Amino acid sequence: MIKKQNLIDMEGIVTESLPNAMFRACLDNGCQVLTHISGRIRRSYIRILPGDRVRAELSPYDLAKGRIIYRLKNKQTSTTQ
């Protein structure tokens, strides 16, 4: 799969689940964006819930909308003393 050159990759946290597989995400830089799920995630039945950390692609022409391309795994905290 060829990656497009002019897209901006950002990480953030999903804050709200909306109808039609749309999500509102708060990016690491503090911006709120409206995102939808990429086709590959949709085909793989990966479930996105509020609170999940995701990677999103943004177009430089419209920074208010984006596409979720990856759901990051939660880091396990070790409780060993």
C-alpha positions as CSV (number, residue, x, y, z in Angstrom):
1,M,0.0,0.0,0.0
2,I,1.4,3.4,-1.0
3,K,1.4,6.1,1.6
4,K,0.3,9.5,0.4
5,Q,2.9,12.2,0.8
6,N,0.8,15.2,1.7
7,L,-1.1,13.7,4.7
8,I,-0.4,14.7,8.3
9,D,-0.1,11.8,10.9
10,M,-1.2,12.6,14.4
11,E,-2.0,10.6,17.6
12,G,-4.8,11.3,19.9
13,I,-7.6,9.9,22.1
14,V,-11.2,9.2,21.0
15,T,-13.5,11.4,23.1
16,E,-16.9,10.7,21.6
17,S,-18.6,8.1,19.4
18,L,-21.0,9.5,16.9
19,P,-23.5,7.8,14.4
20,N,-22.3,6.3,11.1
21,A,-18.9,5.2,12.4
22,M,-17.8,8.8,13.1
23,F,-15.7,9.8,16.1
24,R,-14.6,13.0,17.8
25,A,-10.9,12.8,18.8
26,C,-8.7,15.1,20.8
27,L,-5.2,15.1,19.2
28,D,-2.0,15.4,21.2
29,N,-1.6,19.1,20.2
30,G,-5.1,19.9,21.7
31,C,-7.1,20.1,18.5
32,Q,-10.6,18.5,18.3
33,V,-11.2,16.7,15.0
34,L,-14.0,14.8,13.5
35,T,-12.8,11.4,12.2
36,H,-14.1,8.4,10.5
37,I,-12.7,4.8,10.3
38,S,-10.5,3.7,7.4
39,G,-11.7,0.8,5.2
40,R,-9.0,-1.5,6.5
41,I,-10.1,-1.1,10.1
42,R,-13.7,-1.5,9.0
43,R,-12.9,-4.8,7.2
44,S,-11.0,-6.2,10.1
45,Y,-13.9,-5.5,12.5
46,I,-11.6,-3.5,14.9
47,R,-13.8,-1.8,17.5
48,I,-13.0,1.8,18.4
49,L,-14.4,3.0,21.8
50,P,-14.1,6.4,23.6
51,G,-10.9,6.5,25.5
52,D,-8.9,4.5,22.9
53,R,-5.6,5.9,21.7
54,V,-5.6,6.2,17.9
55,R,-3.4,7.4,15.0
56,A,-5.3,9.7,12.5
57,E,-4.4,11.1,9.1
58,L,-5.4,14.7,8.4
59,S,-5.4,16.5,5.1
60,P,-3.5,19.8,5.1
61,Y,-6.5,21.4,3.3
62,D,-9.0,20.6,6.1
63,L,-7.5,20.1,9.6
64,A,-10.9,19.7,11.2
65,K,-11.6,16.3,9.7
66,G,-9.5,13.1,9.5
67,R,-9.4,9.3,9.2
68,I,-8.5,6.8,11.9
69,I,-5.8,4.5,10.4
70,Y,-4.6,2.6,13.5
71,R,-5.8,1.9,17.1
72,L,-2.8,1.9,19.4
73,K,-2.5,-0.9,22.0
74,N,-2.8,0.1,25.6
75,K,0.5,-0.1,27.5
76,Q,0.4,-2.6,30.3
77,T,1.6,-1.2,33.6
78,S,3.7,-3.5,35.7
79,T,2.7,-3.9,39.3
80,T,5.9,-5.7,40.5
81,Q,7.6,-4.2,43.6
